[in-house]
């Protein structure tokens, strides 16, 4: 089964300002992972974001095979990246919301996007404005013990073997994200579970799957604890007052929607140079000296649609600006 990107009911207009991508983890599902009441998936977190941001965003949820016997994680990230690019994701600011191992898929696909030769895939990295990690085990050492426990359930575990043998790669991915997310102004928010989850083999024992240390991506603000949630319920906020929902709301409101929107939206008034011949009004940009004609320049500015980069070319001696 290939990865599929499902669109929740929202504004698919080209005028929308951002895309939100929900990315589930191992044994996850594109609707049930995020639903507090699995029998009423329409009353869930993604739909609340639709209600609050219908005019500005598309809310998507990725559906991909995430059983332990499916594709290795790093191959899956490659497929997910292609799926996102094929749906036009990367043309506008992106918020990734990731649960558990879905956070590792997100980091790997962003790494591949940054180093891709495909400009559309590069844009997935360049336009990622924020990432919300929920109980994602970032460090290889802790991850190995989690996967060892998971193997008892799925002996034929391709993903588990892949990750257990990739400790060095995961640690390098941790360092890469720490540095490059900051350089690309990606806002990172992290939460870990505050309650243990029932152990299938030892019902009397509650197990913390991802604690504070292993949840730390070493990027953005320090990890915060979701006191009342375990490893599963942390991705299922029960109301809009839940700290997890509020985290996603604030990331969209404060970092994602405005992140690229306000750049290059206006051209400042430029002072004239005093040493230019009469009849040739000039413009001046701080740090760059050149002359030109204001009327002609204004015509060019008015002809440029929206926030667009423009290169002016001309033959030698045609007085194009330097």
C-alpha positions in Angstrom: 0.0 0.0 0.0 1.4 3.4 -1.0 1.1 6.5 1.1 -2.1 8.6 0.7 -2.8 12.2 1.7 -6.3 12.7 3.0 -7.8 16.2 3.0 -10.2 17.2 5.8 -13.0 19.6 4.9 -11.3 23.0 4.5 -10.3 25.7 2.1 -8.4 24.1 -0.9 -8.2 27.5 -2.6 -4.8 28.5 -4.0 -5.2 31.6 -1.9 -4.9 29.6 1.4 -1.9 30.6 3.5 -0.7 27.3 5.0 -0.9 23.5 5.0 -1.1 21.3 8.2 0.1 17.7 7.9 -0.8 15.1 10.5 1.7 12.3 10.5 0.9 9.2 12.7 3.4 6.6 14.0 3.8 2.9 14.3 0.4 1.1 14.2 -1.2 4.4 13.6 -4.2 5.5 11.5 -4.9 8.7 9.6 -8.1 9.3 11.6 -8.1 7.1 14.7 -4.7 8.2 15.9 -6.1 11.8 16.4 -9.6 11.0 17.6 -10.4 11.2 21.3 -13.5 9.1 20.6 -12.7 6.7 17.7 -16.4 6.1 17.1 -16.8 9.8 16.3 -13.7 10.6 14.2 -15.4 13.8 12.9 -15.3 15.2 16.4 -11.5 15.2 16.5 -8.5 17.5 16.6 -8.0 17.9 12.8 -11.7 19.0 12.4 -11.3 21.5 15.2 -8.4 23.1 13.3 -10.7 23.2 10.2 -13.3 25.1 12.3 -10.7 27.6 13.6 -8.6 28.0 10.4 -10.9 27.1 7.5 -10.2 30.4 5.6 -6.4 30.1 6.0 -5.4 26.5 5.9 -5.8 23.1 4.4 -5.7 20.3 7.0 -4.2 17.0 5.8 -3.6 13.6 7.3 -1.1 11.2 5.9 -2.1 7.5 5.6 0.8 5.2 5.2 1.5 1.5 6.2 3.0 1.8 9.6 2.9 -1.8 10.8 6.3 -3.1 11.9 6.4 -5.4 8.9 6.1 -2.6 6.3 8.8 -0.6 4.5 11.9 0.5 6.4 11.4 4.0 7.9 13.9 5.7 5.7 12.4 4.3 2.5 8.9 5.2 3.8 10.1 8.8 4.3 11.2 8.9 0.7 7.7 7.8 -0.4 6.0 10.2 1.9 8.0 13.1 0.5 7.1 12.2 -3.0 3.4 12.0 -2.0 3.5 15.5 -0.4 5.3 17.0 -3.3 2.8 15.5 -5.8 -0.1 17.1 -3.8 1.6 20.6 -4.1 2.7 20.7 -0.5 5.6 23.0 -0.2 4.1 26.0 -2.1 3.1 27.6 1.2 4.1 27.4 4.9 3.8 24.0 6.5 3.0 22.8 10.0 3.9 19.1 10.7 2.1 17.5 13.6 3.8 14.2 14.4 3.0 11.4 16.9 5.7 8.9 18.1 7.7 7.4 15.2 5.9 9.7 12.8 8.3 12.4 14.1 11.3 10.4 12.8 9.6 10.0 9.4 9.1 13.8 9.4 12.7 14.5 10.2 14.0 12.1 7.6 11.7 13.4 4.9 12.8 17.0 5.7 16.4 15.9 5.5 15.8 14.3 2.1 13.9 17.3 0.9 16.7 19.7 1.8 19.2 17.6 -0.1 16.9 16.7 -3.1 17.7 17.8 -6.6 14.0 18.3 -7.2 13.0 21.9 -6.5 9.5 20.9 -5.5 10.8 18.6 -2.9 13.3 21.2 -1.7 10.3 23.5 -1.1 8.9 21.1 1.4 11.9 21.8 3.6 12.2 25.5 2.7 8.6 26.2 3.6 8.3 24.2 6.7 7.6 26.8 9.4 6.9 24.6 12.4 6.9 21.1 13.8 5.0 19.7 16.7 6.5 16.5 18.1 4.3 14.3 20.4 6.1 11.5 22.2 8.7 11.1 19.5 11.8 9.1 20.6 14.6 11.1 19.1 17.6 9.4 20.6 18.8 6.0 19.3 19.7 4.5 22.7 16.2 4.9 24.2 14.6 3.9 20.9 16.4 0.6 20.9 14.7 -0.5 24.1 11.3 0.6 22.9 11.7 -1.4 19.7 12.9 -4.5 21.6 9.7 -4.5 23.5 7.7 -4.0 20.3 9.4 -7.0 18.7 7.6 -9.3 21.1 4.4 -8.4 19.4 5.7 -8.4 15.8 8.6 -10.9 15.3 8.8 -10.1 11.5 9.5 -6.5 12.0 11.2 -4.7 9.1 10.8 -1.2 10.6 12.1 -2.4 14.0 15.2 -4.0 12.4 15.8 -0.9 10.3 15.7 1.4 13.3 17.7 -0.8 15.7 20.5 -0.9 13.2 20.4 2.8 12.6 21.4 4.3 15.9 24.2 6.3 14.4 22.0 7.6 11.6 19.3 8.6 14.1 21.8 10.5 16.2 23.2 12.2 13.1 19.6 13.1 12.2 19.1 14.5 15.7 22.2 16.8 15.2 21.1 17.8 11.7 17.6 18.8 12.8 19.0 20.7 15.8 21.2 22.9 13.6 19.3 23.1 10.3 15.9 23.7 11.8 17.2 26.8 13.6 19.0 28.0 10.4 15.7 27.7 8.5 13.6 29.3 11.3 11.6 26.2 11.9 9.7 26.6 15.2 9.8 23.4 17.2 7.4 22.4 20.0 7.7 19.1 21.9 5.5 17.2 24.3 6.0 13.9 26.1 3.6 11.7 28.1 3.1 12.1 31.8 1.3 8.8 32.4 2.3 5.2 31.8 0.4 3.0 29.4 -0.9 -0.5 30.2 1.6 -3.2 29.5 0.1 -6.0 27.5 2.2 -8.7 29.2 2.3 -7.2 32.7 -1.2 -5.5 33.1 -0.3 -4.3 36.6 2.7 -2.3 35.3 2.3 1.1 33.7 5.0 1.9 31.2 6.3 5.4 30.1 7.2 4.8 26.5 8.8 8.2 25.7 9.9 10.3 28.6 11.4 13.7 28.9 15.0 12.8 27.9 14.2 10.7 24.8 11.5 13.2 23.6 14.0 16.0 23.4 14.9 17.0 19.8 17.4 19.6 21.1 15.6 22.2 19.0 13.1 24.9 20.0 11.7 25.2 23.5 12.4 22.5 26.1 10.0 19.5 26.1 6.8 20.0 28.0 4.9 17.3 29.7 1.2 16.4 29.0 0.5 15.4 32.6 -2.7 13.5 32.0 -1.8 11.7 28.9 -0.1 8.4 28.1 1.7 7.5 24.8 -1.5 6.9 22.9 -3.8 9.6 24.4 -1.3 12.4 23.9 -2.3 12.5 20.3 -6.0 12.6 21.1 -6.9 15.9 22.8 -10.3 15.8 24.3 -11.2 19.5 23.8 -9.9 22.8 22.4 -8.7 23.6 25.9 -6.3 20.7 25.9 -2.6 21.8 26.0 -1.9 19.8 22.9 -4.6 21.4 20.8 -3.6 24.9 22.1 0.0 24.2 21.1 -1.1 23.5 17.5 -3.3 26.5 17.5 -0.6 28.8 18.7 2.0 27.5 16.2 -0.4 28.2 13.4 -1.5 31.6 14.7 1.9 32.9 15.7 4.5 31.2 13.5 3.0 29.4 10.4 0.4 31.6 8.9 2.5 34.9 9.3 5.9 33.2 8.7 6.3 33.8 5.0 3.3 36.1 4.4 4.8 39.4 5.6 8.1 39.1 3.9 8.7 41.2 0.8 5.2 42.6 0.9 6.2 46.2 0.5 8.9 48.3 -1.1 10.2 51.1 1.1 10.2 54.7 -0.1 13.8 55.3 -1.4 15.5 58.7 -1.0 16.9 60.5 -4.0 20.6 61.1 -4.5 21.7 64.7 -4.5 24.4 64.2 -7.1 22.2 62.9 -10.0 21.7 65.0 -13.1 18.5 67.0 -13.3 15.7 65.2 -15.1 16.8 61.7 -13.9 15.1 61.2 -10.5 16.9 58.4 -8.7 16.2 55.7 -6.2 18.5 54.3 -3.6 18.5 51.1 -1.5 20.6 51.2 1.7 24.0 49.7 1.0 23.5 49.7 -2.8 24.0 52.8 -5.0 22.3 53.0 -8.4 20.2 55.5 -10.4 17.0 55.0 -12.4 13.7 56.7 -13.3 10.9 56.6 -10.8 8.1 56.6 -13.3 9.5 53.6 -15.2 10.3 51.8 -12.0 6.8 52.3 -10.6 5.3 50.7 -13.8 7.5 47.7 -13.2 6.5 47.4 -9.6 2.8 47.7 -10.4 3.1 44.9 -13.0 4.6 42.5 -10.5 1.9 40.2 -9.0 1.9 39.7 -5.3 5.1 38.7 -3.4 7.2 37.8 -6.4 11.0 37.8 -7.0 11.9 39.5 -10.3 15.2 39.4 -12.2 15.7 42.4 -14.6 17.9 41.5 -17.5 19.3 43.6 -20.4 22.0 43.9 -22.9 25.3 45.7 -22.1 24.9 49.5 -21.9 21.1 49.3 -21.3 21.4 51.0 -17.9 19.9 48.1 -15.9 20.5 48.5 -12.1 23.4 46.7 -10.5 
